Amino acid sequence: MITAMMLDQLRPPKGAIKRRKRVGRGPGSGHGKTSCRGHKGANARSGGGVRPGFEGGQMPLQRRLPKRGFYNIFKKQNVIVNIRDLARFEKESVVDTQAFINAGLTRATSPGIKLLGEGTISHPLTVKVHACSKTAREKIEAAGGKVETIII
């Protein structure tokens, strides 16, 4: 038979709880006076110690390791729009950047729009985007529409 455990019976396992070291509480505690910091020196002072990563003057690890590659801060990240997202637009309509913003698919600040071919479309549209995948172009043209690429 299994008995239910009560919340007041819960205890951490032996050795899991360790009492904290109370420093600066007089000589009887064994941690008084210098509070386990020793006499003088940078580590004995308030705010003492060295910054993270400092290795005592040795060349630190983050400087010893070789650096690879580079990050282009001027890179333009296009917003991805799929074919399935075009189903919300009316038949024979022209879908341009402003139409994407009005539909909530992109923001006005986004650098460009790329059309990808995930999903299907059944009605013709004229889509004006900055980039388009081959499959997306084929699907739109198969539905009777056309894709125009905008050059920034």
One Martini backbone bead per residue (centre of mass of N, CA, C, O) as a GRO file, in nm:
protein
  152
    1MET     BB    1   0.097   0.037   0.022
    2ILE     BB    2   0.037   0.374  -0.055
    3THR     BB    3   0.137   0.671   0.079
    4ALA     BB    4   0.080   0.988   0.135
    5MET     BB    5   0.241   1.282   0.089
    6MET     BB    6   0.331   1.544   0.282
    7LEU     BB    7   0.443   1.865   0.286
    8ASP     BB    8   0.572   1.844   0.585
    9GLN     BB    9   0.770   1.591   0.483
   10LEU     BB   10   0.948   1.758   0.319
   11ARG     BB   11   1.297   1.695   0.231
   12PRO     BB   12   1.604   1.738   0.186
   13PRO     BB   13   1.877   1.598   0.124
   14LYS     BB   14   2.156   1.500   0.252
   15GLY     BB   15   2.374   1.782   0.180
   16ALA     BB   16   2.207   2.009   0.025
   17ILE     BB   17   2.234   2.184   0.281
   18LYS     BB   18   2.416   2.491   0.333
   19ARG     BB   19   2.561   2.695   0.532
   20ARG     BB   20   2.635   3.008   0.553
   21LYS     BB   21   2.886   3.243   0.559
   22ARG     BB   22   2.942   3.440   0.844
   23VAL     BB   23   3.079   3.749   0.822
   24GLY     BB   24   3.178   3.984   1.054
   25ARG     BB   25   3.101   3.838   1.373
   26GLY     BB   26   3.359   3.797   1.506
   27PRO     BB   27   3.599   3.591   1.663
   28GLY     BB   28   3.411   3.339   1.737
   29SER     BB   29   3.348   3.250   1.432
   30GLY     BB   30   3.629   3.272   1.244
   31HIS     BB   31   3.508   3.541   1.055
   32GLY     BB   32   3.651   3.788   1.143
   33LYS     BB   33   3.763   4.104   1.077
   34THR     BB   34   3.862   4.018   0.757
   35SER     BB   35   3.650   3.822   0.632
   36CYS     BB   36   3.842   3.618   0.458
   37ARG     BB   37   4.058   3.838   0.302
   38GLY     BB   38   4.280   3.934   0.456
   39HIS     BB   39   4.571   4.135   0.417
   40LYS     BB   40   4.528   4.341   0.214
   41GLY     BB   41   4.493   4.429  -0.093
   42ALA     BB   42   4.270   4.419  -0.350
   43ASN     BB   43   4.074   4.189  -0.222
   44ALA     BB   44   4.028   4.355   0.056
   45ARG     BB   45   3.878   4.554  -0.091
   46SER     BB   46   3.643   4.743  -0.202
   47GLY     BB   47   3.594   4.643  -0.527
   48GLY     BB   48   3.768   4.417  -0.562
   49GLY     BB   49   3.941   4.276  -0.815
   50VAL     BB   50   3.875   4.126  -1.122
   51ARG     BB   51   3.786   4.098  -1.421
   52PRO     BB   52   3.633   3.928  -1.645
   53GLY     BB   53   3.897   3.730  -1.800
   54PHE     BB   54   4.125   3.772  -1.613
   55GLU     BB   55   4.487   3.632  -1.620
   56GLY     BB   56   4.728   3.798  -1.487
   57GLY     BB   57   4.847   3.899  -1.791
   58GLN     BB   58   4.769   3.691  -1.952
   59MET     BB   59   4.659   3.588  -2.239
   60PRO     BB   60   4.351   3.575  -2.314
   61LEU     BB   61   4.134   3.359  -2.452
   62GLN     BB   62   3.975   3.568  -2.638
   63ARG     BB   63   4.268   3.640  -2.778
   64ARG     BB   64   4.385   3.353  -2.862
   65LEU     BB   65   4.162   3.308  -3.038
   66PRO     BB   66   4.049   3.275  -3.342
   67LYS     BB   67   3.919   3.468  -3.594
   68ARG     BB   68   3.605   3.447  -3.782
   69GLY     BB   69   3.488   3.631  -4.002
   70PHE     BB   70   3.188   3.838  -4.072
   71TYR     BB   71   2.968   4.124  -4.006
   72ASN     BB   72   2.715   4.270  -4.187
   73ILE     BB   73   2.566   4.585  -4.117
   74PHE     BB   74   2.439   4.635  -4.432
   75LYS     BB   75   2.242   4.419  -4.447
   76LYS     BB   76   1.966   4.301  -4.632
   77GLN     BB   77   1.655   4.185  -4.498
   78ASN     BB   78   1.424   4.005  -4.624
   79VAL     BB   79   1.091   3.952  -4.657
   80ILE     BB   80   0.886   3.675  -4.614
   81VAL     BB   81   0.670   3.549  -4.877
   82ASN     BB   82   0.405   3.345  -4.951
   83ILE     BB   83   0.169   3.217  -5.155
   84ARG     BB   84  -0.049   3.168  -4.929
   85ASP     BB   85  -0.065   3.489  -4.865
   86LEU     BB   86  -0.219   3.569  -5.149
   87ALA     BB   87  -0.524   3.475  -5.100
   88ARG     BB   88  -0.635   3.760  -4.976
   89PHE     BB   89  -0.635   3.858  -5.256
   90GLU     BB   90  -0.778   3.971  -5.520
   91LYS     BB   91  -0.875   3.928  -5.823
   92GLU     BB   92  -0.657   4.098  -6.045
   93SER     BB   93  -0.463   4.223  -5.855
   94VAL     BB   94  -0.229   4.456  -5.727
   95VAL     BB   95   0.075   4.353  -5.562
   96ASP     BB   96   0.237   4.556  -5.343
   97THR     BB   97   0.393   4.701  -5.089
   98GLN     BB   98   0.134   4.840  -4.979
   99ALA     BB   99  -0.038   4.580  -4.968
  100PHE     BB  100   0.142   4.432  -4.761
  101ILE     BB  101   0.110   4.642  -4.535
  102ASN     BB  102  -0.206   4.640  -4.517
  103ALA     BB  103  -0.204   4.316  -4.456
  104GLY     BB  104   0.054   4.261  -4.247
  105LEU     BB  105   0.327   4.127  -4.384
  106THR     BB  106   0.463   4.410  -4.347
  107ARG     BB  107   0.676   4.678  -4.318
  108ALA     BB  108   0.776   4.995  -4.398
  109THR     BB  109   1.092   4.932  -4.305
  110SER     BB  110   1.139   4.721  -4.500
  111PRO     BB  111   1.369   4.655  -4.754
  112GLY     BB  112   1.225   4.374  -4.859
  113ILE     BB  113   1.068   4.133  -5.088
  114LYS     BB  114   1.021   3.777  -5.074
  115LEU     BB  115   0.911   3.516  -5.287
  116LEU     BB  116   0.766   3.209  -5.204
  117GLY     BB  117   0.643   2.858  -5.289
  118GLU     BB  118   0.446   2.821  -5.047
  119GLY     BB  119   0.183   2.683  -5.176
  120THR     BB  120  -0.125   2.808  -5.321
  121ILE     BB  121  -0.283   2.933  -5.631
  122SER     BB  122  -0.598   3.023  -5.820
  123HIS     BB  123  -0.551   3.328  -5.880
  124PRO     BB  124  -0.483   3.610  -6.047
  125LEU     BB  125  -0.174   3.808  -6.021
  126THR     BB  126   0.005   4.112  -5.957
  127VAL     BB  127   0.345   4.098  -5.859
  128LYS     BB  128   0.548   4.324  -5.650
  129VAL     BB  129   0.891   4.249  -5.605
  130HIS     BB  130   1.235   4.208  -5.520
  131ALA     BB  131   1.195   3.887  -5.493
  132CYS     BB  132   1.202   3.550  -5.660
  133SER     BB  133   1.120   3.241  -5.693
  134LYS     BB  134   1.082   2.998  -5.921
  135THR     BB  135   0.824   2.856  -5.804
  136ALA     BB  136   0.656   3.111  -5.762
  137ARG     BB  137   0.649   3.204  -6.055
  138GLU     BB  138   0.517   2.947  -6.170
  139LYS     BB  139   0.250   2.955  -6.001
  140ILE     BB  140   0.148   3.234  -6.095
  141GLU     BB  141   0.157   3.174  -6.404
  142ALA     BB  142  -0.038   2.925  -6.386
  143ALA     BB  143  -0.280   3.122  -6.272
  144GLY     BB  144  -0.235   3.401  -6.469
  145GLY     BB  145  -0.007   3.562  -6.369
  146LYS     BB  146   0.243   3.810  -6.246
  147VAL     BB  147   0.596   3.902  -6.214
  148GLU     BB  148   0.754   4.183  -6.057
  149THR     BB  149   1.062   4.340  -6.030
  150ILE     BB  150   1.212   4.536  -5.789
  151ILE     BB  151   1.436   4.804  -5.784
  152ILE     BB  152   1.632   4.968  -5.536
   0.00000   0.00000   0.00000
